[in-house]
Amino acid sequence: MRKSLAVLAAVGLVATMAVAFSGPAGAKGTSPTTTKPPPKESKCSSSSVKGIKYSMNGFLTAKGGTAKVVYINKGANLASLMDQTFAAAAQAGLIKTGVDSVPTGVQAKCTGKTTATFTYDLQMKDETTGTTGAPLGLHNAGGAVLVKGRWQITPQTVCDLTNLIGMTLPGATFGTQCYQLSGLPVPTS
């Protein structure tokens, strides 16, 4: 029963992430390309949540793999995989045109001078009207690293999300590829 609930939650998240991987920039000033980034930081603090949320939003709403990897620490080699994931999700009909996934309820905890863990939920946002739906209640976990004064999300965070997409696409290996390209162990279950 527990595994069934986990799969159900994963399917919900996968549908959301498929929309996120579609890539159109957010609506009404929510896109990192139109929103001013938070001030640079020299160390993790209680105000770091702003920079972490900015990077997570940037990753979710950026158009195309090359734009997404700007928000991933050491993620340049993931650009092509992000594009492939988007193409497969689009072909499978998992992407809703005109809707972005955006992070909400982001809470961060410093784990070192330049590292943090965070939790977040996702909600859908209409690109045209800027209207958001209720949070999905998924409460995901992620990691972030402070690089040259700006927060970037970890490859582990991205690969965990990418792996969930593979759960709904028969034969897809996007998650496995992401972990391998990032030099991370591939989860076995």
N, C-alpha and C positions, 0 to 999 in steps of 0.2 A: 504494500500500500504506500509506504514511504517513497519508494522509487517511482511509483506512478505519479505522486504529487510533484516530485522533483522534475519528472519529464514534462508534466503539464505546465509547471512554472517556466521550464526551459523553452517550451514551445511558444508561450506568451512573450518571453523575452526575445526569442529568435524573430518573431514577427516584428517586434519593435525594432530590433537591431537591423533587420532587413530594410526597414524604412530609413533608419539612420545611415546605413551604408549607401543609400541612394544618392546622398550628397548635396542636394541643393542647399544653398546658404539659407540661414534662418530668416524669419520675417521680422519686420519692424525693429531693426536695430539689434537683434539678438545674435547675428552672425559676428564672429570674431573679426571679420574683415570690415565691419562697420561699427563695431563696439571697441572703444579704447581699452587696451589691456590694463589690468591693475598695475600699480607701481612696481618696479623691480624690488626684490627682496634680497637680503644677504643671508638670512637664515629662516628656518621654519618658525612660525608663530601662530597665534590665534587668528590673525588676519590672512593667513595663507590660504584659507578656504576660497577666497575670491580668485586667486590665481589658479588654483586647482580646478574650480568650477569653470573658469574661462577656458582652460585647456581641454577639459572634457567636452564642453560645448563645442569648441573648435573642431575637435576630432569628429564628433557626431554630425555636425552640420556642414563641414567643409565639402566642397565639390571635387570628387576624384581622389584617388589614392595619393598622388603627389601632394595635394593640399592637406590631406589628413595626417600624413606622417610628420608634418611640421610640429604636431602636438604630441608626438611619441618620442620618448627618450631612446636614442639610438635605433630609430625605427625606419630609417631611409630605405632599407632593403625590403620593407613591407608594402611599398607603394603598389607594385604590380599585383600582389595578392589582394589588396583592398579593392582594386579595380575588378579582379576576377570574381571576388565575392559579390560585389555589386551586380555584375553581369548575370551571375547565376541566380541571385535572389530576384532580379528583374524578370528573368526568363521563367522562373517558377511562380511569378505573380505575387510575390510577397511584399512588393513595394507599392505604397499608395502615393500617387502623384500629388504633389502640393502639400505634403505633410512631412514635418521633421520630427525626430525624436530629440528631446532636450533633457539634460539632467535637472533634477530638482531635489530638494532636501539634502544637499551635499553637506556632509559633516566630515571634518578632517581631524586627524590626530598625528602630531609630530612623533616620529620614531627615531629621529636623529636631527642633526643640524640642517641637513639638506634632503631629508626623506620624510614622507608621510604616508599614512594609509588613509583611506576615505571610504565612506559609504554614500550611496546615492540611489535615487529612484529615477525612473524615466516617465516622461509624459509626452503626449503627442501635441504638436503645435501646428496649426494651419498657417501655411506660409503667407497667404493673402491677407487674412484678417488678423493674424497674431493671436488668435484664440487658442487657449490650451485646454486640454482635457484633464481629468483628474489623474493624479499619479497612479501608476500601474500597480504599486504595492510590491515591487520586486526586491527592493533593498539589496542591491549588489555591492560588492566590495571591490576596491581598486587600490592602486599604489601610485605615488607620484614622486618625482625627483626634481630638485631645484637645480637648474642649469643656467649659468650666466644670468642669474637674477629672475628667471622665468620658470614657472612650473611646467613640467611635461608629465604625461601619464606614462606608466610603465608598459613595456611590451606584454608583460603578463596580463595586465588589465585588458589590453586589446585582444590578445589571443584567447582569453577566456570568453570574450564576447563573440569572437569569430568562430570559436569552437561550437557555440550554441547554434549558430546558423547551420553548421554541418549536420546537426541533429534533425533538421527538417528537410534537408536535401539529400535524397538517397544517393549513396556513393560519394558524397562530397568529402573532401579531405582538407578543407580550408583551415580548420583548427589545428590539425596535425602539422600542416605546412607552416603555419604561423609560429607554433612552438619551435619547430626545427629551425626555421630561418632566424629566430631570436635566440637560439642556443639554450632553450628551456626544455626541461623534461616534458614529455608528452604524457598527459594524464591517462591512466589505464581504465578509468571508469567514469 
